[in-house]
Amino acid sequence: MANTASRALRRSRHNRILAGVCGGLAEFFGISAFWFRLALIIALLPGGVPGIVIYTILWIIMPPAGR
């Protein structure tokens, strides 16, 4: 059985560029943060608003990782 504390959706403290949202998603799903960053860049291409809104909402909703 997986440890639920390690599976908590939280912003990353170590794998971050701006706020740790993509790094936190990558740690939660167990894949490279590159793929989430690529998806964010693709969402920013058609005008930027969808990508910025999604990232901002996740930044507000996701708590920071503990120490």
Residue, then its C-alpha position, 0 to 999 in steps of 0.5 A: m500500500a502506497n504512503t498517502a503522504s508521498r502521494a499528496l498533491r503539493r507544489s514541489r520545493h525542489n523541482r520548481i521554476l516559478a512556483g513548483v506547480c509543474g514539479g508538484l504535478a510530476e511528483f504526484f503522477g510519477i513522471s517527468a516535470f518536462w511533460f507538464r511544462l511542455a503542456l503549459i507552453i502549449a496552453l500558452l501558445p493560443g493567446g496565453v490566457p488558458g494556460i495562465v488561468i490554469y496555472t494560477i488556479l493550481w498555484i492557489i489550490m495546491p499547498p506548498a510541500g512540507r519540509 
